Amino acid sequence: MANTKSAKKAVRRIARQTEVNKSRRSQMRTEVRRVEEAIASGNKSGAVAALKVAEPLLVRTAQKGVMHKRTASRKASRLAARVSAMQE
């Protein structure tokens, strides 16, 4: 339990930032799932469009420190490889 005034302020600040990070992570996961659903349904044009939305989100999520930059890069790379391997 925070005792000092500065510790209480830090707890409030961390709580606000946690909410922001949760929102960013949730949005990123949603867009990645949309790409995966388009791949599963065999819709290449839909998968390409969804990837165009998801890739910048992955990079932005990494820049904001929500996930590691290599993790974001790996996810984007694997999604792009799966989309490009699809049959038209």
Phi and psi in radians as a Rosetta constraint file:
Dihedral C 1 N 2 CA 2 C 2 CIRCULARHARMONIC -1.248 0.35
Dihedral N 2 CA 2 C 2 N 3 CIRCULARHARMONIC 2.306 0.35
Dihedral C 2 N 3 CA 3 C 3 CIRCULARHARMONIC -1.825 0.35
Dihedral N 3 CA 3 C 3 N 4 CIRCULARHARMONIC -0.741 0.35
Dihedral C 3 N 4 CA 4 C 4 CIRCULARHARMONIC -1.488 0.35
Dihedral N 4 CA 4 C 4 N 5 CIRCULARHARMONIC 2.835 0.35
Dihedral C 4 N 5 CA 5 C 5 CIRCULARHARMONIC -1.077 0.35
Dihedral N 5 CA 5 C 5 N 6 CIRCULARHARMONIC -0.737 0.35
Dihedral C 5 N 6 CA 6 C 6 CIRCULARHARMONIC -1.180 0.35
Dihedral N 6 CA 6 C 6 N 7 CIRCULARHARMONIC -0.622 0.35
Dihedral C 6 N 7 CA 7 C 7 CIRCULARHARMONIC -1.176 0.35
Dihedral N 7 CA 7 C 7 N 8 CIRCULARHARMONIC -0.676 0.35
Dihedral C 7 N 8 CA 8 C 8 CIRCULARHARMONIC -1.144 0.35
Dihedral N 8 CA 8 C 8 N 9 CIRCULARHARMONIC -0.683 0.35
Dihedral C 8 N 9 CA 9 C 9 CIRCULARHARMONIC -1.147 0.35
Dihedral N 9 CA 9 C 9 N 10 CIRCULARHARMONIC -0.708 0.35
Dihedral C 9 N 10 CA 10 C 10 CIRCULARHARMONIC -1.080 0.35
Dihedral N 10 CA 10 C 10 N 11 CIRCULARHARMONIC -0.694 0.35
Dihedral C 10 N 11 CA 11 C 11 CIRCULARHARMONIC -1.092 0.35
Dihedral N 11 CA 11 C 11 N 12 CIRCULARHARMONIC -0.749 0.35
Dihedral C 11 N 12 CA 12 C 12 CIRCULARHARMONIC -1.113 0.35
Dihedral N 12 CA 12 C 12 N 13 CIRCULARHARMONIC -0.744 0.35
Dihedral C 12 N 13 CA 13 C 13 CIRCULARHARMONIC -1.135 0.35
Dihedral N 13 CA 13 C 13 N 14 CIRCULARHARMONIC -0.739 0.35
Dihedral C 13 N 14 CA 14 C 14 CIRCULARHARMONIC -1.114 0.35
Dihedral N 14 CA 14 C 14 N 15 CIRCULARHARMONIC -0.689 0.35
Dihedral C 14 N 15 CA 15 C 15 CIRCULARHARMONIC -1.095 0.35
Dihedral N 15 CA 15 C 15 N 16 CIRCULARHARMONIC -0.739 0.35
Dihedral C 15 N 16 CA 16 C 16 CIRCULARHARMONIC -1.110 0.35
Dihedral N 16 CA 16 C 16 N 17 CIRCULARHARMONIC -0.791 0.35
Dihedral C 16 N 17 CA 17 C 17 CIRCULARHARMONIC -1.183 0.35
Dihedral N 17 CA 17 C 17 N 18 CIRCULARHARMONIC -0.597 0.35
Dihedral C 17 N 18 CA 18 C 18 CIRCULARHARMONIC -1.076 0.35
Dihedral N 18 CA 18 C 18 N 19 CIRCULARHARMONIC -0.726 0.35
Dihedral C 18 N 19 CA 19 C 19 CIRCULARHARMONIC -1.097 0.35
Dihedral N 19 CA 19 C 19 N 20 CIRCULARHARMONIC -0.738 0.35
Dihedral C 19 N 20 CA 20 C 20 CIRCULARHARMONIC -1.094 0.35
Dihedral N 20 CA 20 C 20 N 21 CIRCULARHARMONIC -0.792 0.35
Dihedral C 20 N 21 CA 21 C 21 CIRCULARHARMONIC -1.115 0.35
Dihedral N 21 CA 21 C 21 N 22 CIRCULARHARMONIC -0.697 0.35
Dihedral C 21 N 22 CA 22 C 22 CIRCULARHARMONIC -1.065 0.35
Dihedral N 22 CA 22 C 22 N 23 CIRCULARHARMONIC -0.739 0.35
Dihedral C 22 N 23 CA 23 C 23 CIRCULARHARMONIC -1.104 0.35
Dihedral N 23 CA 23 C 23 N 24 CIRCULARHARMONIC -0.806 0.35
Dihedral C 23 N 24 CA 24 C 24 CIRCULARHARMONIC -1.078 0.35
Dihedral N 24 CA 24 C 24 N 25 CIRCULARHARMONIC -0.783 0.35
Dihedral C 24 N 25 CA 25 C 25 CIRCULARHARMONIC -1.116 0.35
Dihedral N 25 CA 25 C 25 N 26 CIRCULARHARMONIC -0.723 0.35
Dihedral C 25 N 26 CA 26 C 26 CIRCULARHARMONIC -1.109 0.35
Dihedral N 26 CA 26 C 26 N 27 CIRCULARHARMONIC -0.781 0.35
Dihedral C 26 N 27 CA 27 C 27 CIRCULARHARMONIC -1.126 0.35
Dihedral N 27 CA 27 C 27 N 28 CIRCULARHARMONIC -0.718 0.35
Dihedral C 27 N 28 CA 28 C 28 CIRCULARHARMONIC -1.084 0.35
Dihedral N 28 CA 28 C 28 N 29 CIRCULARHARMONIC -0.789 0.35
Dihedral C 28 N 29 CA 29 C 29 CIRCULARHARMONIC -1.119 0.35
Dihedral N 29 CA 29 C 29 N 30 CIRCULARHARMONIC -0.660 0.35
Dihedral C 29 N 30 CA 30 C 30 CIRCULARHARMONIC -1.077 0.35
Dihedral N 30 CA 30 C 30 N 31 CIRCULARHARMONIC -0.801 0.35
Dihedral C 30 N 31 CA 31 C 31 CIRCULARHARMONIC -1.188 0.35
Dihedral N 31 CA 31 C 31 N 32 CIRCULARHARMONIC -0.656 0.35
Dihedral C 31 N 32 CA 32 C 32 CIRCULARHARMONIC -1.119 0.35
Dihedral N 32 CA 32 C 32 N 33 CIRCULARHARMONIC -0.708 0.35
Dihedral C 32 N 33 CA 33 C 33 CIRCULARHARMONIC -1.117 0.35
Dihedral N 33 CA 33 C 33 N 34 CIRCULARHARMONIC -0.653 0.35
Dihedral C 33 N 34 CA 34 C 34 CIRCULARHARMONIC -1.077 0.35
Dihedral N 34 CA 34 C 34 N 35 CIRCULARHARMONIC -0.692 0.35
Dihedral C 34 N 35 CA 35 C 35 CIRCULARHARMONIC -1.115 0.35
Dihedral N 35 CA 35 C 35 N 36 CIRCULARHARMONIC -0.813 0.35
Dihedral C 35 N 36 CA 36 C 36 CIRCULARHARMONIC -1.107 0.35
Dihedral N 36 CA 36 C 36 N 37 CIRCULARHARMONIC -0.650 0.35
Dihedral C 36 N 37 CA 37 C 37 CIRCULARHARMONIC -1.170 0.35
Dihedral N 37 CA 37 C 37 N 38 CIRCULARHARMONIC -0.684 0.35
Dihedral C 37 N 38 CA 38 C 38 CIRCULARHARMONIC -1.145 0.35
Dihedral N 38 CA 38 C 38 N 39 CIRCULARHARMONIC -0.663 0.35
Dihedral C 38 N 39 CA 39 C 39 CIRCULARHARMONIC -1.133 0.35
Dihedral N 39 CA 39 C 39 N 40 CIRCULARHARMONIC -0.771 0.35
Dihedral C 39 N 40 CA 40 C 40 CIRCULARHARMONIC -1.122 0.35
Dihedral N 40 CA 40 C 40 N 41 CIRCULARHARMONIC -0.601 0.35
Dihedral C 40 N 41 CA 41 C 41 CIRCULARHARMONIC -1.437 0.35
Dihedral N 41 CA 41 C 41 N 42 CIRCULARHARMONIC -0.146 0.35
Dihedral C 41 N 42 CA 42 C 42 CIRCULARHARMONIC 1.424 0.35
Dihedral N 42 CA 42 C 42 N 43 CIRCULARHARMONIC 0.272 0.35
Dihedral C 42 N 43 CA 43 C 43 CIRCULARHARMONIC -1.608 0.35
Dihedral N 43 CA 43 C 43 N 44 CIRCULARHARMONIC 1.628 0.35
Dihedral C 43 N 44 CA 44 C 44 CIRCULARHARMONIC -1.178 0.35
Dihedral N 44 CA 44 C 44 N 45 CIRCULARHARMONIC -0.749 0.35
Dihedral C 44 N 45 CA 45 C 45 CIRCULARHARMONIC -1.123 0.35
Dihedral N 45 CA 45 C 45 N 46 CIRCULARHARMONIC -0.654 0.35
Dihedral C 45 N 46 CA 46 C 46 CIRCULARHARMONIC -1.179 0.35
Dihedral N 46 CA 46 C 46 N 47 CIRCULARHARMONIC -0.651 0.35
Dihedral C 46 N 47 CA 47 C 47 CIRCULARHARMONIC -1.179 0.35
Dihedral N 47 CA 47 C 47 N 48 CIRCULARHARMONIC -0.692 0.35
Dihedral C 47 N 48 CA 48 C 48 CIRCULARHARMONIC -1.124 0.35
Dihedral N 48 CA 48 C 48 N 49 CIRCULARHARMONIC -0.760 0.35
Dihedral C 48 N 49 CA 49 C 49 CIRCULARHARMONIC -1.118 0.35
Dihedral N 49 CA 49 C 49 N 50 CIRCULARHARMONIC -0.741 0.35
Dihedral C 49 N 50 CA 50 C 50 CIRCULARHARMONIC -1.173 0.35
Dihedral N 50 CA 50 C 50 N 51 CIRCULARHARMONIC -0.610 0.35
Dihedral C 50 N 51 CA 51 C 51 CIRCULARHARMONIC -1.169 0.35
Dihedral N 51 CA 51 C 51 N 52 CIRCULARHARMONIC -0.630 0.35
Dihedral C 51 N 52 CA 52 C 52 CIRCULARHARMONIC -1.098 0.35
Dihedral N 52 CA 52 C 52 N 53 CIRCULARHARMONIC -0.502 0.35
Dihedral C 52 N 53 CA 53 C 53 CIRCULARHARMONIC -1.460 0.35
Dihedral N 53 CA 53 C 53 N 54 CIRCULARHARMONIC -0.697 0.35
Dihedral C 53 N 54 CA 54 C 54 CIRCULARHARMONIC -1.299 0.35
Dihedral N 54 CA 54 C 54 N 55 CIRCULARHARMONIC -0.642 0.35
Dihedral C 54 N 55 CA 55 C 55 CIRCULARHARMONIC -1.087 0.35
Dihedral N 55 CA 55 C 55 N 56 CIRCULARHARMONIC -0.861 0.35
Dihedral C 55 N 56 CA 56 C 56 CIRCULARHARMONIC -1.090 0.35
Dihedral N 56 CA 56 C 56 N 57 CIRCULARHARMONIC -0.576 0.35
Dihedral C 56 N 57 CA 57 C 57 CIRCULARHARMONIC -1.132 0.35
Dihedral N 57 CA 57 C 57 N 58 CIRCULARHARMONIC -0.705 0.35
Dihedral C 57 N 58 CA 58 C 58 CIRCULARHARMONIC -1.071 0.35
Dihedral N 58 CA 58 C 58 N 59 CIRCULARHARMONIC -0.794 0.35
Dihedral C 58 N 59 CA 59 C 59 CIRCULARHARMONIC -1.116 0.35
Dihedral N 59 CA 59 C 59 N 60 CIRCULARHARMONIC -0.773 0.35
Dihedral C 59 N 60 CA 60 C 60 CIRCULARHARMONIC -1.108 0.35
Dihedral N 60 CA 60 C 60 N 61 CIRCULARHARMONIC -0.702 0.35
Dihedral C 60 N 61 CA 61 C 61 CIRCULARHARMONIC -1.059 0.35
Dihedral N 61 CA 61 C 61 N 62 CIRCULARHARMONIC -0.697 0.35
Dihedral C 61 N 62 CA 62 C 62 CIRCULARHARMONIC -1.214 0.35
Dihedral N 62 CA 62 C 62 N 63 CIRCULARHARMONIC -0.695 0.35
Dihedral C 62 N 63 CA 63 C 63 CIRCULARHARMONIC -1.105 0.35
Dihedral N 63 CA 63 C 63 N 64 CIRCULARHARMONIC -0.585 0.35
Dihedral C 63 N 64 CA 64 C 64 CIRCULARHARMONIC -1.414 0.35
Dihedral N 64 CA 64 C 64 N 65 CIRCULARHARMONIC -0.088 0.35
Dihedral C 64 N 65 CA 65 C 65 CIRCULARHARMONIC 1.488 0.35
Dihedral N 65 CA 65 C 65 N 66 CIRCULARHARMONIC 0.214 0.35
Dihedral C 65 N 66 CA 66 C 66 CIRCULARHARMONIC -1.323 0.35
Dihedral N 66 CA 66 C 66 N 67 CIRCULARHARMONIC -0.606 0.35
Dihedral C 66 N 67 CA 67 C 67 CIRCULARHARMONIC -2.413 0.35
Dihedral N 67 CA 67 C 67 N 68 CIRCULARHARMONIC 2.825 0.35
Dihedral C 67 N 68 CA 68 C 68 CIRCULARHARMONIC -1.230 0.35
Dihedral N 68 CA 68 C 68 N 69 CIRCULARHARMONIC 2.570 0.35
Dihedral C 68 N 69 CA 69 C 69 CIRCULARHARMONIC -1.139 0.35
Dihedral N 69 CA 69 C 69 N 70 CIRCULARHARMONIC -0.587 0.35
Dihedral C 69 N 70 CA 70 C 70 CIRCULARHARMONIC -1.246 0.35
Dihedral N 70 CA 70 C 70 N 71 CIRCULARHARMONIC -0.585 0.35
Dihedral C 70 N 71 CA 71 C 71 CIRCULARHARMONIC -1.112 0.35
Dihedral N 71 CA 71 C 71 N 72 CIRCULARHARMONIC -0.795 0.35
Dihedral C 71 N 72 CA 72 C 72 CIRCULARHARMONIC -1.103 0.35
Dihedral N 72 CA 72 C 72 N 73 CIRCULARHARMONIC -0.745 0.35
Dihedral C 72 N 73 CA 73 C 73 CIRCULARHARMONIC -1.103 0.35
Dihedral N 73 CA 73 C 73 N 74 CIRCULARHARMONIC -0.741 0.35
Dihedral C 73 N 74 CA 74 C 74 CIRCULARHARMONIC -1.126 0.35
Dihedral N 74 CA 74 C 74 N 75 CIRCULARHARMONIC -0.757 0.35
Dihedral C 74 N 75 CA 75 C 75 CIRCULARHARMONIC -1.103 0.35
Dihedral N 75 CA 75 C 75 N 76 CIRCULARHARMONIC -0.783 0.35
Dihedral C 75 N 76 CA 76 C 76 CIRCULARHARMONIC -1.104 0.35
Dihedral N 76 CA 76 C 76 N 77 CIRCULARHARMONIC -0.746 0.35
Dihedral C 76 N 77 CA 77 C 77 CIRCULARHARMONIC -1.112 0.35
Dihedral N 77 CA 77 C 77 N 78 CIRCULARHARMONIC -0.776 0.35
Dihedral C 77 N 78 CA 78 C 78 CIRCULARHARMONIC -1.184 0.35
Dihedral N 78 CA 78 C 78 N 79 CIRCULARHARMONIC -0.686 0.35
Dihedral C 78 N 79 CA 79 C 79 CIRCULARHARMONIC -1.113 0.35
Dihedral N 79 CA 79 C 79 N 80 CIRCULARHARMONIC -0.782 0.35
Dihedral C 79 N 80 CA 80 C 80 CIRCULARHARMONIC -1.090 0.35
Dihedral N 80 CA 80 C 80 N 81 CIRCULARHARMONIC -0.696 0.35
Dihedral C 80 N 81 CA 81 C 81 CIRCULARHARMONIC -1.125 0.35
Dihedral N 81 CA 81 C 81 N 82 CIRCULARHARMONIC -0.706 0.35
Dihedral C 81 N 82 CA 82 C 82 CIRCULARHARMONIC -1.191 0.35
Dihedral N 82 CA 82 C 82 N 83 CIRCULARHARMONIC -0.644 0.35
Dihedral C 82 N 83 CA 83 C 83 CIRCULARHARMONIC -1.206 0.35
Dihedral N 83 CA 83 C 83 N 84 CIRCULARHARMONIC -0.766 0.35
Dihedral C 83 N 84 CA 84 C 84 CIRCULARHARMONIC -1.204 0.35
Dihedral N 84 CA 84 C 84 N 85 CIRCULARHARMONIC -0.423 0.35
Dihedral C 84 N 85 CA 85 C 85 CIRCULARHARMONIC -1.420 0.35
Dihedral N 85 CA 85 C 85 N 86 CIRCULARHARMONIC -0.139 0.35
Dihedral C 85 N 86 CA 86 C 86 CIRCULARHARMONIC -1.198 0.35
Dihedral N 86 CA 86 C 86 N 87 CIRCULARHARMONIC 2.617 0.35
Dihedral C 86 N 87 CA 87 C 87 CIRCULARHARMONIC -1.454 0.35
Dihedral N 87 CA 87 C 87 N 88 CIRCULARHARMONIC 2.500 0.35
